[in-house]
Every structure is written in structure tokens, then in C-alpha cells.
Amino acid sequence: MMNCKIKDFEVKEVTEGGRDGIKIKINGEEVGILKGKVSLIPEKDIKNYKIEDFSSLWLYEFENYEFEGKNGWELRKIGESEIIREDKNIKIQQTRDYPFKNYIGKSEIIFKFKKEEKEYSLPVEVISEKLETNKDSPLFYPRFYKNLILSIWEKFKELPFDIAPVVFTPTSYYISLRASPLFTFFFLKNNKENLKSALNTIRANPYRILKEEKEMLDINKVSEVDADTIYSILTNPEYLYESKSKLGFSAKEKYYLPKKVLSSLKYETLDTPENRFVLNFLKRISQDIEELIKSNKEYKETVIKEIEGIKGLIDDFIKDPLWEEVGEFYIFPSYSTVLRKREGYKELLELYFKYLMGRSPFEKIEEAINLRKVYELYEFFCALKLCSLLNGTKGKIVMEVEEKIKGKLKIKLEFMIGNKNYKFIYQKNEKSYSGISLIPDFSIYEGKKLRIILDAKFAFKKPDIDKEKDKENIGEEIEREWEEGKVPKTGDIIKMHAYKDALKADACIILYPGEEDKFYKEEGDTPFEGDLKNLIEKILTENEENKENLKGIGWFKMLPYEE
């Protein structure tokens, strides 16, 4: 039996009443027993992966948990369920079932001591039985999660993104958005050269304006005299002195000359709305870079390598004494022709709109990373890996950003195979011939014709073999498959048949973290041999030279790389 310390909690594996579970203490005081399937993982096995705040206590999705409270402690919340509240007439049952729903990732159990009215949160990891507790397995939860994140970062780095904003005006919605670390990384990685060029151009020839102010100047510094000058002499007698000559103004047989008069002072200044905008934009980028490095400590080396030098350039630009007179930024100068036409400024303005409008689609990925939502992260990983697989020299991912954004990543990749143009679209809402709306994860189009559907499924099963019954007939290959094999779930395969029929696609393919690659053709018994990229290319280029009919259903393994 294992026990460990997690924050203020001590947890210990127990078996009571025929059910496994954990005995819980808070600051040495016993709270109760949570019965159900649990795994306590040694902290050293987790620290090897350098994932912060990873809990040693693992619970499982779709499992029921029963809590028996003691000494005035009660359970207030478990997982994603609503907070358990006490009714006026019905007291909280201290022994009841609390099921986890379809959820994998970071979660918590909240306990409360009734007398103190104080709550304590016990961090937990909710995992699937598909993920392993065996640290030597590629599906060991910390290893799989970390490799998934690293793979997502690597794919973002290598893909040529282009943000295509539908809306151009910087509304308060976009300005108030906080940049996600993932977006900051992508923006700097793909735009650092343009940013450097714009800053160097502005620094070499900054925009100045000629400013005129009225000031009381010494008489020897005055070069122009107007009506205001004469009026200032008459209304400011404190600046007059008596003259020994008969020059100046006479009063009571004495003559007076002015020491100071009101005159115009003209000078050049950099304190313009355009320069205020430049400095404000750069300060925001600098702050976001700091957040990026701070929030991704385990990927710090990768981050710094990709954006090396850009933060130093930005900070040097901001601290340059040249800009000391530039004031605070309050209003965006949307009227300015300088921002739209002057070299350096117009390039920075274009980057500014990309910076504002392009950040929102990454919110969902950031949330999935922060909460360790493995299902969603696996889907993002498959999307980016497919883009990388299909992306040729002429491929470009276009991210379309709309006015009413909801944190959803929208990707459209235009690519070529042979002499034909194709489009890869992530999460396109498709209409079946019966009018039912279906949203496959990934669609590949040739013109308006839907050719291939691919669906990411973080689900698999082991082959249904009765080892004891068939022990004598199990060969070496089947033995290995029974012990280690992972194939798609039957329900997911049936769904691919439904997609293919309803949307009239040529082929439907499951992507899953398994071990088997297989493709069943509608016609012919010859199995397809080749990888996923080869299959997609052959399906799309079926012609007289390639007479193989590759319409059908299949599945291919897709796992994040090992570090």
C-alpha cells in the first residue's frame, strides 16, 4: 500500500468493504475514505517529465466514487460536478456515488470542515483506462500528455500560418483580449523578421511634427512679433525695466523696455499619436513574451531558441532615450495617414491587426493545455500533424478570424498534389443528403467534392480473444496482439460507414493512438500497403495511371513523438 503527501493532504491506499480507495487526512486530521478505483503514482515518476502541479492521485473517468466523511468533514465538490449544497429539509448524504463523466485531465475534490466554514482542494488527475499507469508504456499518462504538448508546439513551429481577418477595425473586444502564450509564440516566430525590419525603419527615420507654443521669452530670443506680443507687454508690467535712453514705452517722463514678451516657440517633437501607438504595442508584446516564458517553463529552451533576439530588440527600442518625450497611449489614431502610408509604421500597423485578431482562435487550445483535456489536445495534435503531412512547398494554412469569435480554432489548408488543388478543412459543418448536420473532424475537398473524411478518436480496444479457451491455437502474432494490440472501437468504425454514406465521401479514416494500420477497399481483396500520406495521395490522384480503386474505410495510428 502506498501513501503520499499532496499539498495539505495525506492520502493512503486502502481496501475497505471490498472496494479499493484512499484514506484522506488534512493537516494530520482524518477526513474520510473515498472508495473506488484509484492509482497513487510515486512523485519521482511524475517529476521526470517536468510537468508542474501534476498530482500523484489519479482517478478514472466513468467510475463511481463513494465518500464516507468523518469528524465533521463533508464533500463539497468532486470533478466537474456542481457544488453539493445542503438543502433545508434534506441533509447531505455522506455516503453516495459520485461518477466522473467523459473527462480526462486536471480536476479537484473539495472538502469542507463544517465548524470552520473552510474549504480545502485536493488536486487529482482524471485519466482513462486507455492511458497507462505503467511508466514504461508510451501511453503512460505523464509521458503521453507531455509528448502531446511538445508535438503540438513542434507542428505549430514548422507550419506557415497566414491570418486572414474578416474584420479590420480594432474593436474593444479584441483590444481587451489577453494573448495566449501559444499565440504569442506563433506570432513572433512567424513575424519576427517583419517586426525587426519595421522597428529599424522607424528608429532610423521616426515621425516628427513641428509644434508651436506661446511662451514668455527673453527679448533677445524673440524672432517674431505679433499682436499677442504687443498685448503681453501692456498686460505684464512686472517684466518692464527702466531704460536710460528714450527707447521703449514712456510713462511719467520715464522710458521702459520689456525683459520678456509672449512669443511663438517652434520645435520638432516625437510626442505624436503614431509614436505613442508604436511604444504601447511593443510594451504589450514584451509583457506577453515574459508571460510566454513564465507559463511554459518545461518548453523554455524551445521558446527562447525560436524568438531569440526579438525581446532584446523590442526592449532596446522602448528604452531608447529618443522616446523620452513620448507620452501615454490612450486613443488609437485610426485617422492617421502616417500609420497607413509611412514606411515602418504601415508594416507595424499590419502586424498590430494580426496580433489583435489572430489571438482568439488559440483560446481553446490554451484551455485544453491548462486543464490537460487530453481528448481535445489529441484532436488538435491530429489537425496539426495532418497539416504538416499535407503541406508542400505551395501549402499554406489560412486562419479565418471572425468578429464574433468563441475561441474556436478554424484551419483551412490549401495544398497541391500533382496538378490539382485541394483544401483541408478542420471541423467543417457538413449537410447530409437527408439534411442532418454532421461535423467530421477533418475534410479534404477537390473543388466542391468531398473526397476524404478523417476523424480523430482517442479510443481503442483490445481484440476480443479468450486466451485460456484458445490457448493452444494462439500463434505468436496473435499472442502479441492479445497482449499489446490496440484497435479502433467497433462503434467508431460504424460511424465511419455512416459518414461515408451520408456525405458521399470516397474514403473515411480513423486516426487513433493505437498500433494497427488498415484500410478496407469497397472492391477487391488486395490489402492496401503503405502509410497514411501515401494512401491520401493515391485516393486523390486516381486516374488512368492509377487504376486502383481506393474507396473504402480504414484506420491509422497517430501517436505524438517520443522526446
Number of C-alpha atoms within 10 A of each C-alpha: 7 12 18 16 15 18 13 12 20 19 23 18 19 17 14 12 6 8 14 16 24 26 19 21 17 18 11 10 13 17 24 22 24 26 24 22 16 19 19 20 18 14 15 9 13 19 13 10 15 13 16 12 12 19 23 22 23 22 26 24 18 16 16 16 21 17 21 17 19 14 11 11 19 22 25 20 18 21 23 13 13 9 12 14 12 11 8 6 6 8 9 14 14 15 15 12 15 18 18 19 15 13 19 21 24 22 20 17 16 17 21 18 17 12 8 7 7 9 15 17 17 21 21 21 22 26 24 21 12 16 17 17 17 12 14 9 12 18 19 15 23 22 22 21 23 21 20 23 20 20 21 22 19 16 18 22 17 14 18 15 18 15 18 16 18 11 14 14 12 15 12 8 12 19 13 9 13 13 24 21 22 21 22 20 21 22 20 20 19 19 13 18 11 14 19 16 13 19 20 14 15 18 14 9 10 18 18 14 11 9 13 12 9 13 12 16 15 14 14 9 11 16 9 10 12 10 9 13 18 13 12 17 19 13 9 13 13 10 17 18 13 15 15 10 10 13 12 15 16 13 8 5 7 14 17 19 20 20 16 21 26 23 25 20 16 11 11 11 14 20 18 16 20 23 22 20 24 19 20 16 17 20 15 12 20 20 12 19 22 12 15 22 18 13 16 16 14 16 16 13 11 17 21 16 10 16 19 14 12 19 19 12 15 18 14 11 18 18 11 10 9 12 18 11 11 17 16 13 17 10 9 12 15 12 8 11 12 15 23 16 12 14 15 24 24 16 19 24 19 13 17 17 18 19 21 20 27 23 24 23 22 20 21 18 22 17 15 18 20 12 14 24 19 23 17 18 22 26 19 22 24 27 24 23 21 19 25 18 11 22 21 13 9 10 20 18 24 18 18 18 22 17 15 9 13 12 15 14 19 17 23 20 22 21 19 15 16 8 7 11 14 21 20 24 23 22 19 16 13 16 13 14 11 8 9 10 11 15 14 19 19 23 23 23 18 14 11 9 13 18 22 23 25 24 23 25 21 21 18 18 13 15 16 7 14 10 14 8 9 10 11 8 10 16 11 9 8 15 15 11 17 17 11 12 16 20 21 25 16 10 8 16 17 12 14 23 17 13 20 22 15 17 19 17 20 20 26 28 24 24 23 26 22 24 17 15 19 19 22 17 18 13 11 10 8 9 10 15 11 11 12 21 11 10 15 18 13 17 19 19 16 13 11 7 7 11 10 16 15 22 19 20 21 22 26 22 18 23 21 21 13 12 8
